[in-house]
Amino acid sequence: RARLGVLVSGSGSNLQALLDACARADYPAEVACVVSNVPTAYALERARRAGVPAMALDSKAAGSRGAFEQSLLETLRAANVEWVCLAGFMRLLSADFLTGFPGRVLNIHPSLLPSFPGLHAQRQALERGVKVAGCTVHFVDAGTDTGPIVAQAAVPVLPDDDEASLSARILAEEHKLFPLAVRLAVTGKVSLEGGRTRVAAPPATEGLC
Ligand code: GAR
């Protein structure tokens, strides 16, 4: 089973979806460790409850981005992590860090990329008046939510939506999409080659757009 390092900053509901998927005998990955850059993140509690090694690396206390990323790399290597999953991890990773896990860093983002990268994606979608929103799992490059796409799921935007209701509808899809995309990636069905996504087999029917 592929060893995942999951990076978090907040509530960790996407981490929970990965932990739940990994608890199934036929899932091809396991969570080897969870690292939060925010010491108070509830995600750390979820990891501990699941019996997964969890630790905080305070990005503010680290002093510099280089120092923070160096300890992050050492922590992930010490846990023999093969794939890195960003599950609500609100820090950009440098190209230097990414070379430590080439083609093996995945991020989930609450919009249909390339629309609405960055912060407050759901608010951006509402302000723009889109009628279809969603979420994306993509390979991470050094840009902000710019990497090649692994999988997406769409939801409608309803006339009386506010940021909270739209976010909740998208989040429910995120919880299905992230485990699906991780499965596709770790089994080599979708991979990063020459800066683009390569699909090795016809897409699975269960929710892959
Ligand atoms: C999720 O909606 C995730 O897509 C988003 O943060 C939330 C984390 O929720 N990530 C980003 O916006 C990254 N650009 P969670 O902590 O409950 O998984």
Boltz pocket constraint, residues with backbone or C-beta under 6 A from the ligand:
constraints:
  - pocket:
      binder: B
      contacts: [[A, 9], [A, 10], [A, 11], [A, 12], [A, 13], [A, 14], [A, 15], [A, 43], [A, 87], [A, 88], [A, 89], [A, 90], [A, 108], [A, 109], [A, 110], [A, 118], [A, 119], [A, 120], [A, 121], [A, 145], [A, 171], [A, 174]]
      max_distance: 6.0
